[in-house]
Amino acid sequence: MDHVVHSFISKHQLIQPGQRVLAAVSGGPDSTALLHMLTQLREKVPFHLTAVSVDHGLRGEEAREDLAFVQTLADQWDVEFHGTSVDTGSYKESSGKGTQEAARDLRYRFFEEQMYARQADVLVMGHHGDDQAETLMMQMVRSARPEAVQGIPLRRPFACGEIVRPLLCVSKEQLLHYLNDRSLPSRHDPSNDRTDYTRNAFRHRVMPFLKEQNPRLHEHVQAFSERAAEERSYINEQAQKVLEYVHFSEDVEKFVQFSKQTFKTFPLALQRTAFHLILNYLYVKQNEDISYLHEEMFMNLLRDEKPNRSLDFPGGLKVVRAYDEITFTFADENEDSSFRLILHPGASVSLPDGSSVEAEWSWCPEEPDAFTYVCEDYHVNLPLIVRSRQPGDRMEVRGMKGSKKVKDIFIDQKIPARTRGTLPVVTDQTGEILWLGGLKKGGRQRGRSSTGPWLRLHYKNKADA
């Protein structure tokens, strides 16, 4: 069987000549067989081998004996050894994590330290084909998303190198035969017999039936896992084309924006993948609370014809649809962002969103764009007020009869609800709205015989800054 494993290592180039290799060894049958196979491979492919082992402090003297057992094996097989004991109980209490998760955190923390300390290239772990089958079955039960059903990765980046798993090509039974044929001892962890852990329940209740149906299940599942990983890698690569049309903020407070119509021009598979890549960016580490249902909620948001909608995702993330614009943000829309600032001619004011409004006297009455407003000084009571919108705001818009609600202007102009509170409303001391910055101009029409000087305002929004 060692030939099968060695061929698998060679096929996937898991270990290269001259590398520094760490082997995670607990003393159980799987890792003991792994360490022995690596010592045999070392005779054909020269590399530096170190065994690393962790006593999690959960089984008292028995666990300390496991650590001593691994050290004895390493000494017998001329393998460098480094082991440690950790206090899982204390870490579990301080972190609030479960026993298995806390133990895993401490174990991988030690492995990472050893990788850096030895500048190792590879950490070899003893997960086998039956572990792979169990993992896939568990993932399929928990999730309907294809990207969540890929099994244990054959290799993945870790510390200064990578983790590789060369035993995924063989079954537990084959490993036990390997040990028995060579009269190799191993340790037994009684916690593996308990069925109150989900994985053990699958191992003892589900897998025996599946193995009866197909004794080579582990081979089929590993082939499926490799193919799924390859296809997922390709889809992720294609989804980068979608992300080219997505704006990722560079601010401290992360947010993402894109056009709904543009996003929908891509195939559904790429839309879904891009959605999860966006979440990976926002959450840094994929939030375990994100499920197939959240994906469906997002897809329904894309299909919905309502101009304004929002979704609440785990961790305080909001997905906001405002006409064609979709925003992923952690910002609280209910936060008070109101402002009221005094603006004198010759000065400027800075708005909470980083925009600014400045005022100056000018002999030029021209208004080249929507971001410039000009009026005659005798038509306004100075100083001006620059404020956020208020309920009931109305203004007389140039070229229109009567007044119009500011709220209706926002709706007509399709201004996203989340940005309406940031746009400046400019009034004079009487409260008359002169200008809705960048949108509509009010105030009295300039007389043809006017010669100035003029009060000239300029709105420099954040996007132009």
N, C-alpha and C positions, 0 to 999 in steps of 0.2 A: 504493500500500500504506500510505502514511502516513495516509490517510483511515481505513483499517481500525484502525490503532493509536490514532489520535486518538479514534475512536468508542468503542473499548474503554476508553480512559482516562475518557472522559465517562460511559459506562455505569456504571462501577464507582467513579466519583468519586475516581480515584487522585491527581489533582493539582487543587488548587483555586486560583482567582485570588488573587494576593498572597502565596502561600506561598514559603518558602525551600526550594529543591529542590537536593539534591546528586545528581549522576549518577556512578556508578562506571564508569570508562572505562579499559580496559586497552590500547586501541589495536587490538584484534582486530575482525573484521567486525561482530560482534553489537553491541558497545558503541559502535563508531564510528557505525553506523546509528542506534542509540538516541540518541546525542548530537545527531546531525543532526536527527532527528525532533523532539527536544525544542526545538531552536532554531526549528524551523518552528512548533511549537505555541505557543511563547512569543509569536509575533506575534498569535495569536488570543486566548490566555489569558495575560495578563501575570503573570509570576512571576519570582523571582530565581533564576538558574541558576548553579551552580558544578560544575565537573568535578573529581573527585578520582581519583587514580591511585596505584598502589603498585608499586614495583620490589621483588620479593621476594629479590633478591640470589642468584638461582639460575642465571641465564644470562649473567652477566657483562656485557660491553659491549652485547650484543644487547638485554638487558632495559633498560639505561640509554637505549638508542636508542628503545625503546618509550615510555618516560616522556617523552622529548623530543618524540616524535611527537605524543603527546596534548596536550602544552603548545602545540605549533604549531597543532594543530586548534583548540584553545580560543581562541588569539589570533586566528586567521582568522575564527572565528565569533562573536567578541565575547562569549566566555564566561569568567567568572572561573575560575582554575585553581589547584589546590593538590595537589602530589604529594610522595611521600616514598620513601626506600629503607630497607628493613629487612633484618636479618641472620637469615634463616630457618634457616640452618645452625646457628648458635649456639643459637638458641631450640629447635630440634629436639633438639640434644644435651642441653640442660639440662632439657627437659621430658620427654624420652623418647617424644615423639610422632613419627608418620610425617611425611614431607615435605609431603604435601598438607594434612594436618590442621594442622601447624605454620604453613604459609603462610596457611591460612585464618584461624587465630587472630590472626595479626599483621595481616592485611588488615582483618578486622572490628574489631580494636582501633583501628586508624587511622580507619576510617570512624566509629566511635563518638566518638572524640575530635573529629573534624570536625563531627559533628552537634551536639555540645554547644557547641563553640567558636562556631558560627554560629547556634545555636538554630534549626537547620533543622527543617522539618516532615516532609520526605520524603527518603528515600534511594532513588533509582531504579536498578534493576539490570537487566542485559540478558539474563536467562534467557528463552529462546524456547520455542515449542511443542514442538520436537524434544527439548529438554532435559527438558521436562515428561514426554514419552512415555518417554524413557530412565529417568527417575526412577521412574515408576510401574512399569515393567517390573522394575526392580531391586528395588523394594519388594515386589512380588508374589513374586519368587523367594525373597526373604529371610524373609518373614513371612506367616502366615496370618491375622493379626489385621486386620480391616477398618480400624481406626483408624490402623494403621501404613501403610496404602496410600491415601494422599491426595495424593501428589505434592508439588510445590513450591507453597507457599502464595502466592496472588495478593498478599496483604498480610499483614504481621505487625508487632507492636510492636517498636520498636528505638530504643534510646537515648531521646532526648526526643521522638521522632516515630514513624515507621514505615517499613518497607521495602515498596516496591511494585514489581511486575514487569509492565509494560505490553506486553512483547513475547511473552507467553505465548499470544497469539492468532494468531501467525504462525510460519511454519517457517523453518529455516535457509536453505533455497533461496530463499524470498521475500526474506530479508534480503540475500543475495548479489545477487539481481536488483536490489534497491533501490540498492545501492552501484554496481553496474555501469551502471545506467541514468543515474546522476548523476555517473559518473566520479569517485567518491569513493575515495581510497586507504585502505588498512588494513594492519595488521601481522599476521604469521603466527607463532604460537607452535608450534615443532616438537614440543613435548611433547604436544600434542593428537593427534599422529599415532601415538603409542605405544599399544600394546594391552596393556601389562602393568598399566595402571590399569584397574580394573573398569569404570568409566564409559566409557572409551574402547573397551573390548572390546565393550560393548553397542552403542556408537555405530557401530562399523565392521562388526560381525558380525551383530547382531540387527536393528537398526533398518532397514537396507536391505531386508530381506525383508518386514518389516511394512509399510514404505512402498509396496512393490510391491503388496501386497494392498489397501492403501487409502491413496492419496496424501494424503487429508485426515485422516489418523490424528491429527495434532496437534490438529485442531479437536475431534474426538470425545473425545480424552483430556483436553483442557482442560475440556470440558463435564462429563465424569465427575468430574474433580478438584473443580470448583466445587460440584457436587451433593453429592459425598461430604463436603466440608467443611461444607456447610449442614446435612446430616443428622447428622453427627457433633456439630455444635454443639447441635442440638436434643436428641440423646440425652444429651449431657453435662449439659444443663440439666435434663432429667428425672431424671438420676442424682443430682442434688442432693437429691431426695426421699429417696433411700436414705441419703445421708450425714447426714440429720437424725437418724437412729437410730444413728449411729456416734460414739463418743467419741474425740476427738482430744486427746491430752495437751498441756498447756501447760508441761510441765516441760522442762528443758534436754535431757533424754534423751527423744527422741520415741518414742511408742508409740500404737497405735490398738486400740480394743476395741469389739466389738459382739456382739449376740446372733445365733447361727446361725439360729435359727428365724425371727426377724424379718427377717433378711437374705434368707432364702429365699422370703419372701412376695412379693418383687418379681420382675418378668419377668427371664428369663435375660440378655437384652441389657443391662438396667440393672445386674444383678449384676456382669457382666463389666466394664462401664464403671466402676462404683464401685470395683471391685478396682484398676483402673489409676489412678484418681484418688487412691486411698489410697497407692499406690506413689509417685505424683508428689509427694505430701505428705511421705512418709518419705525419699525419695531426693533431694528438692529438684529435681534434674534427673533425668529418667527414665533409669534404668540401662540401658545398651545390652545388658547381658547377660541382661536379662529377655526371655523369648521366649514363644511360644505354649505351649510345654511347661509353663512355670511357671503360666500361666493354667489349664491343664488340671489341674495338680497341686492348685491351690487349689479348683477346682470339684469335684474328687474328694473333697477334704477335707470340703466341705460335704455331700456325699452319704453319706460314710462313717458308719456307725452306731457305730463305736468311740468311747468317751467321751473318750479322750485320744490325741492324735496331734500330731506337729509336722513342719514342713517347713523345710528350709534353703534360703534364697534368696541370691543374690549380695550381696556387700557386708556379710555378717554378719547379714543380716536373718533373723529366725525367725518363722514363722507357727505359733502354738500353739493347738490345739483342746483345751479342757478342758470337757467336757460341753457346755453351750449357749454357752459363752463362747469367742470367738475373739480372739486377740491377735496383733498384728504388733509385734515389738519387736527392738531391736538388743542388748538385755541378754543377757549370757551366763548361761544357767541353771546352768552348772557353777561359777560364782563362789562362793566360800565366804561365805555370809551368816549364819553361825552367830553366836550371841551368848549371853552369860551375865552377868546383872546382879544385884546385891544390892539388895533392896528393904526398907527399914525403915519401920515405921509413921510416918506424918506426912511421908513423902517420896514422890517419884515417880521413875520411870526412863523415859528416851526410847529407843525401839527404832530399829533401823537404817532402817526404812521410814517413819519420821516419826510412828509411833503412840506411845502412852505408856500406862503403868500406874501408878496412884497408890494409896497405902494410907493409911488414916486410922482412928482410933478413933471409934466411933459408938454411940449408944444406940438406934439404929433398926435392927432386924433384917431389914427388908424388902429384897427383891431385885426391883426393878421390871422388870428386863429381863435379857437374856443378857449384857450388858456390865457387870453388877454382881455381885459375889460377896461373901458375908458368912459368916464363921465365928467360932467361939468361940476366944479366944486360947489357952486351955489345951489345945486339940486340935492345936495346931501348934507346931513348934519354930522360933522366930525367930532371925535375920531370914529373910525369904522369898527364894527364888531365882526370877528371871524369865529363862527361857532359850528357845532354839529347840529344836525337836523333836530327838530322838536315836533311832537305830535300836533297836528293841525296847521303846520306851516303851509302858507300859500304865497304865491308871487305873481306879479303881473309880468308876463313874458313879452318881450319886444315882438311886435308884429301880430299880437293876438289881442282880442278884446276881452276884457274882464281878467279875472285871476284864475290860477290853476293850482291844485294841491301839489306840493313837492312830492308827495308819495306817488301820485299819478305820473309825474315826470319820470321818476325812477323806473316805474313799471313800463312806460312807453319806451324808454331808452334801454330797457333790459339790463338794468344795473343789478348785479348780484346783491341779495339781501345782506350778506355779510360785510359788503364794502360800503353800503349806503351811509353808515354812521361815520365813515372816515372822510367823506367829501365835504369840503368847506362851504358853509352858507354865509355869505357876506351881507351884512345889514349896516344901516347907519344908526344913529342914536335914537331915531324914532321907531326902529324895529322893522322898517321897510326892507324887504329882501331885494338887494340890488343884483346879486349874482349867485348862481348855483355853480360853483367852480368847475369849469370844464364841460358844463352841460347847457345851461340856459342863462341868458342875460336879461335883466330887468331894468328898472329905473326909467326915467323919462328919456325920450328920444332927443338927441342933440339938436339944437337949433341950427339952421343952415348958416346963420350969420355969426355964430359963435367963433371967437378967435382964440380961445384958451386963456390961461393955461388949463390943461386937462389933468385930472387925477387918473393915473394909469396903474392898474393892478395886474400882476402876473402870478399865475398859479403854477408852481413847479411840482408836479406830482412825483411820487416815489419812483415810478417806472422811468422817469426821465432823469432822475438824480444820479 
